[in-house]
């Protein structure tokens, strides 16, 4: 099994933190030396382990922002 290499290029922000110290974060991450993408996932306190997450390019992120803005308009 090949290992996945990653580099956190920019830490954007933390959404939540669990009692175990894991936190859900939005970051810019380069996976296997590729161009950085927006990444939303859980991270261990030491930043060495990660949970399942999603990666988004800038177009995906803009579309998500529009959807979230629509939710605000409904409330």
PQR file with spaces between the fields and no chain letter, atoms N, CA, C, O and H, PARSE charges and radii, in Angstrom:
ATOM       1  N    UNK     1       0.846   -1.184    0.000 -0.4000 1.5000
ATOM       2  CA   UNK     1       0.000    0.000    0.000 -0.0000 2.0000
ATOM       3  C    UNK     1       0.889    1.244    0.000  0.5500 1.7000
ATOM       4  O    UNK     1       1.798    1.357    0.822 -0.5500 1.4000
ATOM       5  N    UNK     2       0.632    2.166   -0.908 -0.4000 1.5000
ATOM       6  CA   UNK     2       1.444    3.371   -0.975 -0.0000 2.0000
ATOM       7  C    UNK     2       0.970    4.385    0.068  0.5500 1.7000
ATOM       8  O    UNK     2      -0.210    4.447    0.414 -0.5500 1.4000
ATOM       9  H    UNK     2      -0.107    2.075   -1.576  0.4000 1.0000
ATOM      10  N    UNK     3       1.906    5.157    0.547 -0.4000 1.5000
ATOM      11  CA   UNK     3       1.557    6.154    1.554 -0.0000 2.0000
ATOM      12  C    UNK     3       1.080    7.437    0.877  0.5500 1.7000
ATOM      13  O    UNK     3       1.499    7.767   -0.232 -0.5500 1.4000
ATOM      14  H    UNK     3       2.865    5.106    0.266  0.4000 1.0000
ATOM      15  N    UNK     4       0.215    8.135    1.556 -0.4000 1.5000
ATOM      16  CA   UNK     4      -0.299    9.404    1.060 -0.0000 2.0000
ATOM      17  C    UNK     4       0.519   10.515    1.687  0.5500 1.7000
ATOM      18  O    UNK     4       0.654   10.592    2.908 -0.5500 1.4000
ATOM      19  H    UNK     4      -0.125    7.868    2.457  0.4000 1.0000
ATOM      20  N    UNK     5       1.063   11.372    0.842 -0.4000 1.5000
ATOM      21  CA   UNK     5       1.834   12.505    1.344 -0.0000 2.0000
ATOM      22  C    UNK     5       0.954   13.748    1.305  0.5500 1.7000
ATOM      23  O    UNK     5       0.174   13.947    0.373 -0.5500 1.4000
ATOM      24  H    UNK     5       0.954   11.309   -0.150  0.4000 1.0000
ATOM      25  N    UNK     6       1.093   14.572    2.325 -0.4000 1.5000
ATOM      26  CA   UNK     6       0.316   15.803    2.360 -0.0000 2.0000
ATOM      27  C    UNK     6       1.134   16.910    3.002  0.5500 1.7000
ATOM      28  O    UNK     6       2.023   16.673    3.821 -0.5500 1.4000
ATOM      29  H    UNK     6       1.726   14.411    3.081  0.4000 1.0000
ATOM      30  N    UNK     7       0.800   18.125    2.599 -0.4000 1.5000
ATOM      31  CA   UNK     7       1.401   19.311    3.213 -0.0000 2.0000
ATOM      32  C    UNK     7       0.291   20.320    3.454  0.5500 1.7000
ATOM      33  O    UNK     7      -0.411   20.716    2.523 -0.5500 1.4000
ATOM      34  H    UNK     7       0.079   18.317    1.934  0.4000 1.0000
ATOM      35  N    UNK     8       0.136   20.733    4.696 -0.4000 1.5000
ATOM      36  CA   UNK     8      -0.828   21.784    5.006 -0.0000 2.0000
ATOM      37  C    UNK     8      -0.183   23.105    4.593  0.5500 1.7000
ATOM      38  O    UNK     8       0.729   23.604    5.251 -0.5500 1.4000
ATOM      39  H    UNK     8       0.706   20.412    5.452  0.4000 1.0000
ATOM      40  N    UNK     9      -0.676   23.653    3.495 -0.4000 1.5000
ATOM      41  CA   UNK     9      -0.114   24.877    2.926 -0.0000 2.0000
ATOM      42  C    UNK     9      -0.607   26.100    3.701  0.5500 1.7000
ATOM      43  O    UNK     9       0.145   27.046    3.935 -0.5500 1.4000
ATOM      44  H    UNK     9      -1.417   23.248    2.960  0.4000 1.0000
ATOM      45  N    UNK    10      -1.892   26.066    4.097 -0.4000 1.5000
ATOM      46  CA   UNK    10      -2.458   27.195    4.833 -0.0000 2.0000
ATOM      47  C    UNK    10      -3.571   26.694    5.746  0.5500 1.7000
ATOM      48  O    UNK    10      -4.485   26.005    5.294 -0.5500 1.4000
ATOM      49  H    UNK    10      -2.503   25.297    3.907  0.4000 1.0000
ATOM      50  N    UNK    11      -3.496   27.038    7.022 -0.4000 1.5000
ATOM      51  CA   UNK    11      -4.570   26.729    7.962 -0.0000 2.0000
ATOM      52  C    UNK    11      -5.570   27.879    7.901  0.5500 1.7000
ATOM      53  O    UNK    11      -5.230   29.026    8.194 -0.5500 1.4000
ATOM      54  H    UNK    11      -2.753   27.599    7.389  0.4000 1.0000
ATOM      55  N    UNK    12      -6.801   27.563    7.518 -0.4000 1.5000
ATOM      56  CA   UNK    12      -7.814   28.594    7.354 -0.0000 2.0000
ATOM      57  C    UNK    12      -8.620   28.780    8.633  0.5500 1.7000
ATOM      58  O    UNK    12      -8.865   29.909    9.059 -0.5500 1.4000
ATOM      59  H    UNK    12      -7.076   26.632    7.280  0.4000 1.0000
ATOM      60  N    UNK    13      -9.034   27.667    9.247 -0.4000 1.5000
ATOM      61  CA   UNK    13      -9.786   27.812   10.484 -0.0000 2.0000
ATOM      62  C    UNK    13     -10.308   26.498   11.020  0.5500 1.7000
ATOM      63  O    UNK    13     -10.341   25.481   10.327 -0.5500 1.4000
ATOM      64  H    UNK    13      -8.835   26.750    8.901  0.4000 1.0000
ATOM      65  N    UNK    14     -10.714   26.552   12.268 -0.4000 1.5000
ATOM      66  CA   UNK    14     -11.243   25.392   12.968 -0.0000 2.0000
ATOM      67  C    UNK    14     -12.735   25.593   13.194  0.5500 1.7000
ATOM      68  O    UNK    14     -13.167   26.661   13.628 -0.5500 1.4000
ATOM      69  H    UNK    14     -10.688   27.378   12.831  0.4000 1.0000
ATOM      70  N    UNK    15     -13.526   24.552   12.894 -0.4000 1.5000
ATOM      71  CA   UNK    15     -14.967   24.630   13.097 -0.0000 2.0000
ATOM      72  C    UNK    15     -15.357   24.166   14.493  0.5500 1.7000
ATOM      73  O    UNK    15     -16.085   24.862   15.202 -0.5500 1.4000
ATOM      74  H    UNK    15     -13.175   23.684   12.541  0.4000 1.0000
ATOM      75  N    UNK    16     -14.872   22.989   14.891 -0.4000 1.5000
ATOM      76  CA   UNK    16     -15.227   22.421   16.185 -0.0000 2.0000
ATOM      77  C    UNK    16     -14.052   21.638   16.748  0.5500 1.7000
ATOM      78  O    UNK    16     -13.097   21.328   16.037 -0.5500 1.4000
ATOM      79  H    UNK    16     -14.280   22.424   14.315  0.4000 1.0000
ATOM      80  N    UNK    17     -14.135   21.324   18.033 -0.4000 1.5000
ATOM      81  CA   UNK    17     -13.144   20.455   18.679 -0.0000 2.0000
ATOM      82  C    UNK    17     -13.884   19.496   19.607  0.5500 1.7000
ATOM      83  O    UNK    17     -14.741   19.908   20.389 -0.5500 1.4000
ATOM      84  H    UNK    17     -14.911   21.576   18.611  0.4000 1.0000
ATOM      85  N    UNK    18     -13.543   18.208   19.510 -0.4000 1.5000
ATOM      86  CA   UNK    18     -14.194   17.196   20.351 -0.0000 2.0000
ATOM      87  C    UNK    18     -13.499   17.124   21.709  0.5500 1.7000
ATOM      88  O    UNK    18     -12.439   17.717   21.912 -0.5500 1.4000
ATOM      89  H    UNK    18     -12.848   17.873   18.874  0.4000 1.0000
ATOM      90  N    UNK    19     -14.111   16.394   22.625 -0.4000 1.5000
ATOM      91  CA   UNK    19     -13.530   16.236   23.960 -0.0000 2.0000
ATOM      92  C    UNK    19     -12.201   15.476   23.907  0.5500 1.7000
ATOM      93  O    UNK    19     -11.382   15.598   24.818 -0.5500 1.4000
ATOM      94  H    UNK    19     -14.972   15.913   22.459  0.4000 1.0000
ATOM      95  N    UNK    20     -11.983   14.692   22.846 -0.4000 1.5000
ATOM      96  CA   UNK    20     -10.723   13.957   22.705 -0.0000 2.0000
ATOM      97  C    UNK    20      -9.612   14.818   22.098  0.5500 1.7000
ATOM      98  O    UNK    20      -8.467   14.379   21.995 -0.5500 1.4000
ATOM      99  H    UNK    20     -12.648   14.593   22.105  0.4000 1.0000
ATOM     100  N    UNK    21      -9.957   16.047   21.697 -0.4000 1.5000
ATOM     101  CA   UNK    21      -8.952   16.953   21.138 -0.0000 2.0000
ATOM     102  C    UNK    21      -8.918   17.002   19.626  0.5500 1.7000
ATOM     103  O    UNK    21      -8.272   17.879   19.052 -0.5500 1.4000
ATOM     104  H    UNK    21     -10.888   16.404   21.781  0.4000 1.0000
ATOM     105  N    UNK    22      -9.607   16.071   18.965 -0.4000 1.5000
ATOM     106  CA   UNK    22      -9.678   16.110   17.508 -0.0000 2.0000
ATOM     107  C    UNK    22     -10.476   17.342   17.097  0.5500 1.7000
ATOM     108  O    UNK    22     -11.443   17.711   17.764 -0.5500 1.4000
ATOM     109  H    UNK    22     -10.132   15.359   19.431  0.4000 1.0000
ATOM     110  N    UNK    23     -10.069   17.980   15.993 -0.4000 1.5000
ATOM     111  CA   UNK    23     -10.771   19.180   15.546 -0.0000 2.0000
ATOM     112  C    UNK    23     -11.104   19.086   14.066  0.5500 1.7000
ATOM     113  O    UNK    23     -10.341   18.541   13.268 -0.5500 1.4000
ATOM     114  H    UNK    23      -9.283   17.680   15.451  0.4000 1.0000
ATOM     115  N    UNK    24     -12.267   19.635   13.721 -0.4000 1.5000
ATOM     116  CA   UNK    24     -12.688   19.725   12.331 -0.0000 2.0000
ATOM     117  C    UNK    24     -12.134   21.037   11.793  0.5500 1.7000
ATOM     118  O    UNK    24     -12.438   22.110   12.315 -0.5500 1.4000
ATOM     119  H    UNK    24     -12.887   20.078   14.369  0.4000 1.0000
ATOM     120  N    UNK    25     -11.313   20.945   10.737 -0.4000 1.5000
ATOM     121  CA   UNK    25     -10.609   22.116   10.221 -0.0000 2.0000
ATOM     122  C    UNK    25     -10.810   22.283    8.727  0.5500 1.7000
ATOM     123  O    UNK    25     -10.993   21.313    7.992 -0.5500 1.4000
ATOM     124  H    UNK    25     -11.066   20.074   10.313  0.4000 1.0000
ATOM     125  N    UNK    26     -10.772   23.548    8.293 -0.4000 1.5000
ATOM     126  CA   UNK    26     -10.713   23.883    6.873 -0.0000 2.0000
ATOM     127  C    UNK    26      -9.303   24.373    6.606  0.5500 1.7000
ATOM     128  O    UNK    26      -8.846   25.345    7.207 -0.5500 1.4000
ATOM     129  H    UNK    26     -10.624   24.335    8.891  0.4000 1.0000
ATOM     130  N    UNK    27      -8.614   23.689    5.696 -0.4000 1.5000
ATOM     131  CA   UNK    27      -7.227   24.023    5.367 -0.0000 2.0000
ATOM     132  C    UNK    27      -7.023   23.975    3.853  0.5500 1.7000
ATOM     133  O    UNK    27      -7.863   23.453    3.120 -0.5500 1.4000
ATOM     134  H    UNK    27      -8.985   22.899    5.208  0.4000 1.0000
ATOM     135  N    UNK    28      -5.910   24.519    3.403 -0.4000 1.5000
ATOM     136  CA   UNK    28      -5.438   24.323    2.034 -0.0000 2.0000
ATOM     137  C    UNK    28      -4.368   23.246    2.125  0.5500 1.7000
ATOM     138  O    UNK    28      -3.374   23.412    2.832 -0.5500 1.4000
ATOM     139  H    UNK    28      -5.228   24.943    3.999  0.4000 1.0000
ATOM     140  N    UNK    29      -4.570   22.139    1.409 -0.4000 1.5000
ATOM     141  CA   UNK    29      -3.646   21.013    1.505 -0.0000 2.0000
ATOM     142  C    UNK    29      -3.195   20.576    0.126  0.5500 1.7000
ATOM     143  O    UNK    29      -3.991   20.476   -0.808 -0.5500 1.4000
ATOM     144  H    UNK    29      -5.377   22.004    0.835  0.4000 1.0000
ATOM     145  N    UNK    30      -1.905   20.319    0.019 -0.4000 1.5000
ATOM     146  CA   UNK    30      -1.329   19.722   -1.184 -0.0000 2.0000
ATOM     147  C    UNK    30      -1.229   18.223   -0.936  0.5500 1.7000
ATOM     148  O    UNK    30      -0.529   17.783   -0.024 -0.5500 1.4000
ATOM     149  H    UNK    30      -1.258   20.401    0.778  0.4000 1.0000
ATOM     150  N    UNK    31      -1.930   17.443   -1.749 -0.4000 1.5000
ATOM     151  CA   UNK    31      -1.906   15.984   -1.632 -0.0000 2.0000
ATOM     152  C    UNK    31      -0.952   15.417   -2.673  0.5500 1.7000
ATOM     153  O    UNK    31      -1.092   15.689   -3.866 -0.5500 1.4000
ATOM     154  H    UNK    31      -2.499   17.800   -2.490  0.4000 1.0000
ATOM     155  N    UNK    32       0.010   14.633   -2.223 -0.4000 1.5000
ATOM     156  CA   UNK    32       0.971   13.966   -3.111 -0.0000 2.0000
ATOM     157  C    UNK    32       1.638   14.928   -4.090  0.5500 1.7000
ATOM     158  O    UNK    32       1.841   14.599   -5.258 -0.5500 1.4000
ATOM     159  H    UNK    32       0.123   14.412   -1.255  0.4000 1.0000
ATOM     160  N    UNK    33       1.975   16.125   -3.597 -0.4000 1.5000
ATOM     161  CA   UNK    33       2.710   17.100   -4.404 -0.0000 2.0000
ATOM     162  C    UNK    33       1.880   17.848   -5.425  0.5500 1.7000
ATOM     163  O    UNK    33       2.428   18.610   -6.222 -0.5500 1.4000
ATOM     164  H    UNK    33       1.809   16.392   -2.648  0.4000 1.0000
ATOM     165  N    UNK    34       0.586   17.653   -5.421 -0.4000 1.5000
ATOM     166  CA   UNK    34      -0.282   18.346   -6.382 -0.0000 2.0000
ATOM     167  C    UNK    34      -0.630   19.741   -5.884  0.5500 1.7000
ATOM     168  O    UNK    34      -0.299   20.115   -4.759 -0.5500 1.4000
ATOM     169  H    UNK    34       0.141   17.035   -4.773  0.4000 1.0000
ATOM     170  N    UNK    35      -1.304   20.505   -6.741 -0.4000 1.5000
ATOM     171  CA   UNK    35      -1.734   21.856   -6.378 -0.0000 2.0000
ATOM     172  C    UNK    35      -2.650   21.786   -5.159  0.5500 1.7000
ATOM     173  O    UNK    35      -3.468   20.871   -5.054 -0.5500 1.4000
ATOM     174  H    UNK    35      -1.573   20.201   -7.655  0.4000 1.0000
ATOM     175  N    UNK    36      -2.525   22.729   -4.251 -0.4000 1.5000
ATOM     176  CA   UNK    36      -3.347   22.718   -3.036 -0.0000 2.0000
ATOM     177  C    UNK    36      -4.833   22.857   -3.348  0.5500 1.7000
ATOM     178  O    UNK    36      -5.229   23.534   -4.297 -0.5500 1.4000
ATOM     179  H    UNK    36      -1.861   23.472   -4.337  0.4000 1.0000
ATOM     180  N    UNK    37      -5.641   22.199   -2.526 -0.4000 1.5000
ATOM     181  CA   UNK    37      -7.099   22.304   -2.596 -0.0000 2.0000
ATOM     182  C    UNK    37      -7.619   22.595   -1.199  0.5500 1.7000
ATOM     183  O    UNK    37      -6.937   22.361   -0.202 -0.5500 1.4000
ATOM     184  H    UNK    37      -5.320   21.649   -1.755  0.4000 1.0000
ATOM     185  N    UNK    38      -8.843   23.110   -1.149 -0.4000 1.5000
ATOM     186  CA   UNK    38      -9.499   23.303    0.134 -0.0000 2.0000
ATOM     187  C    UNK    38      -9.863   21.930    0.675  0.5500 1.7000
ATOM     188  O    UNK    38     -10.292   21.051   -0.073 -0.5500 1.4000
ATOM     189  H    UNK    38      -9.397   23.300   -1.960  0.4000 1.0000
ATOM     190  N    UNK    39      -9.691   21.752    1.966 -0.4000 1.5000
ATOM     191  CA   UNK    39      -9.874   20.444    2.577 -0.0000 2.0000
ATOM     192  C    UNK    39     -10.584   20.612    3.913  0.5500 1.7000
ATOM     193  O    UNK    39     -10.171   21.414    4.751 -0.5500 1.4000
ATOM     194  H    UNK    39      -9.342   22.466    2.574  0.4000 1.0000
ATOM     195  N    UNK    40     -11.656   19.848    4.103 -0.4000 1.5000
ATOM     196  CA   UNK    40     -12.431   19.894    5.342 -0.0000 2.0000
ATOM     197  C    UNK    40     -12.439   18.495    5.940  0.5500 1.7000
ATOM     198  O    UNK    40     -12.982   17.566    5.342 -0.5500 1.4000
ATOM     199  H    UNK    40     -11.991   19.197    3.422  0.4000 1.0000
ATOM     200  N    UNK    41     -11.827   18.336    7.140 -0.4000 1.5000
ATOM     201  CA   UNK    41     -11.761   17.021    7.780 -0.0000 2.0000
ATOM     202  C    UNK    41     -11.362   17.163    9.243  0.5500 1.7000
ATOM     203  O    UNK    41     -10.965   18.237    9.695 -0.5500 1.4000
ATOM     204  H    UNK    41     -11.386   19.091    7.626  0.4000 1.0000
ATOM     205  N    UNK    42     -11.477   16.050    9.975 -0.4000 1.5000
ATOM     206  CA   UNK    42     -11.051   15.986   11.375 -0.0000 2.0000
ATOM     207  C    UNK    42      -9.552   15.693   11.436  0.5500 1.7000
ATOM     208  O    UNK    42      -9.023   14.907   10.649 -0.5500 1.4000
ATOM     209  H    UNK    42     -11.800   15.178    9.608  0.4000 1.0000
ATOM     210  N    UNK    43      -8.880   16.344   12.391 -0.4000 1.5000
ATOM     211  CA   UNK    43      -7.445   16.157   12.611 -0.0000 2.0000
ATOM     212  C    UNK    43      -7.181   15.858   14.076  0.5500 1.7000
ATOM     213  O    UNK    43      -7.811   16.424   14.969 -0.5500 1.4000
ATOM     214  H    UNK    43      -9.309   16.982   13.030  0.4000 1.0000
ATOM     215  N    UNK    44      -6.231   14.952   14.305 -0.4000 1.5000
ATOM     216  CA   UNK    44      -5.780   14.654   15.662 -0.0000 2.0000
ATOM     217  C    UNK    44      -5.057   15.873   16.218  0.5500 1.7000
ATOM     218  O    UNK    44      -4.592   16.721   15.456 -0.5500 1.4000
ATOM     219  H    UNK    44      -5.719   14.492   13.579  0.4000 1.0000
ATOM     220  N    UNK    45      -4.959   15.967   17.541 -0.4000 1.5000
ATOM     221  CA   UNK    45      -4.296   17.119   18.148 -0.0000 2.0000
ATOM     222  C    UNK    45      -2.867   17.350   17.645  0.5500 1.7000
ATOM     223  O    UNK    45      -2.429   18.494   17.533 -0.5500 1.4000
ATOM     224  H    UNK    45      -5.337   15.279   18.160  0.4000 1.0000
ATOM     225  N    UNK    46      -2.142   16.271   17.344 -0.4000 1.5000
ATOM     226  CA   UNK    46      -0.758   16.424   16.893 -0.0000 2.0000
ATOM     227  C    UNK    46      -0.647   16.684   15.384  0.5500 1.7000
ATOM     228  O    UNK    46       0.448   16.942   14.885 -0.5500 1.4000
ATOM     229  H    UNK    46      -2.498   15.341   17.436  0.4000 1.0000
ATOM     230  N    UNK    47      -1.767   16.618   14.654 -0.4000 1.5000
ATOM     231  CA   UNK    47      -1.754   16.869   13.221 -0.0000 2.0000
ATOM     232  C    UNK    47      -1.189   15.738   12.386  0.5500 1.7000
ATOM     233  O    UNK    47      -1.004   15.889   11.178 -0.5500 1.4000
ATOM     234  H    UNK    47      -2.657   16.408   15.060  0.4000 1.0000
ATOM     235  N    UNK    48      -0.912   14.602   13.021 -0.4000 1.5000
ATOM     236  CA   UNK    48      -0.323   13.468   12.296 -0.0000 2.0000
ATOM     237  C    UNK    48      -1.380   12.510   11.755  0.5500 1.7000
ATOM     238  O    UNK    48      -1.145   11.837   10.752 -0.5500 1.4000
ATOM     239  H    UNK    48      -1.062   14.480   14.002  0.4000 1.0000
ATOM     240  N    UNK    49      -2.533   12.442   12.402 -0.4000 1.5000
ATOM     241  CA   UNK    49      -3.598   11.547   11.967 -0.0000 2.0000
ATOM     242  C    UNK    49      -4.790   12.387   11.532  0.5500 1.7000
ATOM     243  O    UNK    49      -5.022   13.485   12.037 -0.5500 1.4000
ATOM     244  H    UNK    49      -2.723   12.989   13.217  0.4000 1.0000
ATOM     245  N    UNK    50      -5.546   11.831   10.570 -0.4000 1.5000
ATOM     246  CA   UNK    50      -6.711   12.549   10.067 -0.0000 2.0000
ATOM     247  C    UNK    50      -7.873   11.598    9.885  0.5500 1.7000
ATOM     248  O    UNK    50      -7.694   10.392    9.716 -0.5500 1.4000
ATOM     249  H    UNK    50      -5.357   10.938   10.160  0.4000 1.0000
ATOM     250  N    UNK    51      -9.064   12.162    9.921 -0.4000 1.5000
ATOM     251  CA   UNK    51     -10.265   11.392    9.649 -0.0000 2.0000
ATOM     252  C    UNK    51     -10.678   11.571    8.200  0.5500 1.7000
ATOM     253  O    UNK    51      -9.983   12.217    7.416 -0.5500 1.4000
ATOM     254  H    UNK    51      -9.210   13.142   10.058  0.4000 1.0000
ATOM     255  N    UNK    52     -11.813   10.992    7.857 -0.4000 1.5000
ATOM     256  CA   UNK    52     -12.340   11.157    6.511 -0.0000 2.0000
ATOM     257  C    UNK    52     -12.742   12.605    6.309  0.5500 1.7000
ATOM     258  O    UNK    52     -13.142   13.291    7.250 -0.5500 1.4000
ATOM     259  H    UNK    52     -12.378   10.467    8.494  0.4000 1.0000
ATOM     260  N    UNK    53     -12.632   13.055    5.086 -0.4000 1.5000
ATOM     261  CA   UNK    53     -12.994   14.423    4.789 -0.0000 2.0000
ATOM     262  C    UNK    53     -13.290   14.600    3.325  0.5500 1.7000
ATOM     263  O    UNK    53     -13.428   13.632    2.578 -0.5500 1.4000
ATOM     264  H    UNK    53     -12.307   12.498    4.322  0.4000 1.0000
ATOM     265  N    UNK    54     -13.387   15.855    2.923 -0.4000 1.5000
ATOM     266  CA   UNK    54     -13.627   16.180    1.520 -0.0000 2.0000
ATOM     267  C    UNK    54     -12.627   17.233    1.069  0.5500 1.7000
ATOM     268  O    UNK    54     -12.189   18.074    1.853 -0.5500 1.4000
ATOM     269  H    UNK    54     -13.276   16.642    3.531  0.4000 1.0000
ATOM     270  N    UNK    55     -12.274   17.170   -0.211 -0.4000 1.5000
ATOM     271  CA   UNK    55     -11.446   18.199   -0.814 -0.0000 2.0000
ATOM     272  C    UNK    55     -12.283   18.932   -1.852  0.5500 1.7000
ATOM     273  O    UNK    55     -13.098   18.331   -2.551 -0.5500 1.4000
ATOM     274  H    UNK    55     -12.630   16.487   -0.849  0.4000 1.0000
ATOM     275  N    UNK    56     -12.071   20.220   -1.938 -0.4000 1.5000
ATOM     276  CA   UNK    56     -12.848   21.065   -2.838 -0.0000 2.0000
ATOM     277  C    UNK    56     -11.919   21.970   -3.631  0.5500 1.7000
ATOM     278  O    UNK    56     -10.973   22.533   -3.080 -0.5500 1.4000
ATOM     279  H    UNK    56     -11.409   20.708   -1.369  0.4000 1.0000
ATOM     280  N    UNK    57     -12.192   22.111   -4.927 -0.4000 1.5000
ATOM     281  CA   UNK    57     -11.470   23.136   -5.676 -0.0000 2.0000
ATOM     282  C    UNK    57     -12.199   24.458   -5.452  0.5500 1.7000
ATOM     283  O    UNK    57     -13.231   24.485   -4.781 -0.5500 1.4000
ATOM     284  H    UNK    57     -12.961   21.654   -5.374  0.4000 1.0000
ATOM     285  N    UNK    58     -11.687   25.535   -5.992 -0.4000 1.5000
ATOM     286  CA   UNK    58     -12.259   26.851   -5.706 -0.0000 2.0000
ATOM     287  C    UNK    58     -13.696   26.960   -6.231  0.5500 1.7000
ATOM     288  O    UNK    58     -14.527   27.620   -5.607 -0.5500 1.4000
ATOM     289  H    UNK    58     -10.849   25.513   -6.537  0.4000 1.0000
ATOM     290  N    UNK    59     -13.998   26.324   -7.367 -0.4000 1.5000
ATOM     291  CA   UNK    59     -15.359   26.368   -7.904 -0.0000 2.0000
ATOM     292  C    UNK    59     -16.332   25.633   -6.972  0.5500 1.7000
ATOM     293  O    UNK    59     -17.443   26.106   -6.733 -0.5500 1.4000
ATOM     294  H    UNK    59     -13.322   25.789   -7.874  0.4000 1.0000
ATOM     295  N    UNK    60     -15.910   24.480   -6.452 -0.4000 1.5000
ATOM     296  CA   UNK    60     -16.736   23.739   -5.497 -0.0000 2.0000
ATOM     297  C    UNK    60     -16.998   24.570   -4.252  0.5500 1.7000
ATOM     298  O    UNK    60     -18.120   24.608   -3.748 -0.5500 1.4000
ATOM     299  H    UNK    60     -15.008   24.095   -6.647  0.4000 1.0000
ATOM     300  N    UNK    61     -15.960   25.237   -3.758 -0.4000 1.5000
ATOM     301  CA   UNK    61     -16.092   26.031   -2.544 -0.0000 2.0000
ATOM     302  C    UNK    61     -17.049   27.202   -2.755  0.5500 1.7000
ATOM     303  O    UNK    61     -17.847   27.522   -1.873 -0.5500 1.4000
ATOM     304  H    UNK    61     -15.048   25.206   -4.168  0.4000 1.0000
ATOM     305  N    UNK    62     -16.969   27.839   -3.919 -0.4000 1.5000
ATOM     306  CA   UNK    62     -17.887   28.946   -4.224 -0.0000 2.0000
ATOM     307  C    UNK    62     -19.328   28.454   -4.300  0.5500 1.7000
ATOM     308  O    UNK    62     -20.238   29.125   -3.813 -0.5500 1.4000
ATOM     309  H    UNK    62     -16.321   27.580   -4.635  0.4000 1.0000
ATOM     310  N    UNK    63     -19.543   27.280   -4.910 -0.4000 1.5000
ATOM     311  CA   UNK    63     -20.888   26.714   -4.999 -0.0000 2.0000
ATOM     312  C    UNK    63     -21.426   26.379   -3.607  0.5500 1.7000
ATOM     313  O    UNK    63     -22.599   26.617   -3.320 -0.5500 1.4000
ATOM     314  H    UNK    63     -18.804   26.735   -5.305  0.4000 1.0000
ATOM     315  N    UNK    64     -20.570   25.827   -2.744 -0.4000 1.5000
ATOM     316  CA   UNK    64     -20.970   25.525   -1.371 -0.0000 2.0000
ATOM     317  C    UNK    64     -21.330   26.809   -0.630  0.5500 1.7000
ATOM     318  O    UNK    64     -22.308   26.846    0.117 -0.5500 1.4000
ATOM     319  H    UNK    64     -19.617   25.633   -2.977  0.4000 1.0000
ATOM     320  N    UNK    65     -20.550   27.848   -0.833 -0.4000 1.5000
ATOM     321  CA   UNK    65     -20.832   29.134   -0.185 -0.0000 2.0000
ATOM     322  C    UNK    65     -22.200   29.661   -0.611  0.5500 1.7000
ATOM     323  O    UNK    65     -22.956   30.171    0.217 -0.5500 1.4000
ATOM     324  H    UNK    65     -19.755   27.819   -1.440  0.4000 1.0000
ATOM     325  N    UNK    66     -22.515   29.540   -1.887 -0.4000 1.5000
ATOM     326  CA   UNK    66     -23.833   29.989   -2.367 -0.0000 2.0000
ATOM     327  C    UNK    66     -24.956   29.196   -1.695  0.5500 1.7000
ATOM     328  O    UNK    66     -25.966   29.769   -1.286 -0.5500 1.4000
ATOM     329  H    UNK    66     -21.901   29.126   -2.559  0.4000 1.0000
ATOM     330  N    UNK    67     -24.778   27.889   -1.584 -0.4000 1.5000
ATOM     331  CA   UNK    67     -25.785   27.065   -0.920 -0.0000 2.0000
ATOM     332  C    UNK    67     -25.964   27.464    0.536  0.5500 1.7000
ATOM     333  O    UNK    67     -27.088   27.553    1.029 -0.5500 1.4000
ATOM     334  H    UNK    67     -23.958   27.424   -1.916  0.4000 1.0000
ATOM     335  N    UNK    68     -24.856   27.704    1.221 -0.4000 1.5000
ATOM     336  CA   UNK    68     -24.934   28.098    2.630 -0.0000 2.0000
ATOM     337  C    UNK    68     -25.579   29.470    2.782  0.5500 1.7000
ATOM     338  O    UNK    68     -26.328   29.701    3.731 -0.5500 1.4000
ATOM     339  H    UNK    68     -23.943   27.632    0.821  0.4000 1.0000
ATOM     340  N    UNK    69     -25.295   30.381    1.855 -0.4000 1.5000
ATOM     341  CA   UNK    69     -25.930   31.697    1.892 -0.0000 2.0000
ATOM     342  C    UNK    69     -27.437   31.585    1.704  0.5500 1.7000
ATOM     343  O    UNK    69     -28.195   32.340    2.313 -0.5500 1.4000
ATOM     344  H    UNK    69     -24.687   30.193    1.084  0.4000 1.0000
ATOM     345  N    UNK    70     -27.883   30.644    0.861 -0.4000 1.5000
ATOM     346  CA   UNK    70     -29.310   30.417    0.656 -0.0000 2.0000
ATOM     347  C    UNK    70     -29.965   29.923    1.953  0.5500 1.7000
ATOM     348  O    UNK    70     -31.099   30.291    2.256 -0.5500 1.4000
ATOM     349  H    UNK    70     -27.267   30.031    0.366  0.4000 1.0000
ATOM     350  N    UNK    71     -29.253   29.096    2.710 -0.4000 1.5000
ATOM     351  CA   UNK    71     -29.789   28.636    3.993 -0.0000 2.0000
ATOM     352  C    UNK    71     -30.029   29.812    4.929  0.5500 1.7000
ATOM     353  O    UNK    71     -31.039   29.855    5.630 -0.5500 1.4000
ATOM     354  H    UNK    71     -28.331   28.797    2.464  0.4000 1.0000
ATOM     355  N    UNK    72     -29.098   30.769    4.940 -0.4000 1.5000
ATOM     356  CA   UNK    72     -29.253   31.955    5.782 -0.0000 2.0000
ATOM     357  C    UNK    72     -30.497   32.732    5.407  0.5500 1.7000
ATOM     358  O    UNK    72     -31.185   33.263    6.280 -0.5500 1.4000
ATOM     359  H    UNK    72     -28.277   30.734    4.370  0.4000 1.0000
ATOM     360  N    UNK    73     -30.799   32.807    4.100 -0.4000 1.5000
ATOM     361  CA   UNK    73     -31.951   33.563    3.643 -0.0000 2.0000
ATOM     362  C    UNK    73     -33.267   32.922    4.085  0.5500 1.7000
ATOM     363  O    UNK    73     -34.269   33.620    4.239 -0.5500 1.4000
ATOM     364  H    UNK    73     -30.240   32.376    3.391  0.4000 1.0000
ATOM     365  N    UNK    74     -33.275   31.609    4.289 -0.4000 1.5000
ATOM     366  CA   UNK    74     -34.481   30.901    4.693 -0.0000 2.0000
ATOM     367  C    UNK    74     -34.802   31.081    6.164  0.5500 1.7000
ATOM     368  O    UNK    74     -35.962   30.977    6.561 -0.5500 1.4000
ATOM     369  H    UNK    74     -32.461   31.042    4.163  0.4000 1.0000
ATOM     370  N    UNK    75     -33.794   31.349    6.978 -0.4000 1.5000
ATOM     371  CA   UNK    75     -34.006   31.458    8.432 -0.0000 2.0000
ATOM     372  C    UNK    75     -34.318   32.861    8.858  0.5500 1.7000
ATOM     373  O    UNK    75     -34.521   33.115   10.045 -0.5500 1.4000
ATOM     374  H    UNK    75     -32.851   31.433    6.656  0.4000 1.0000
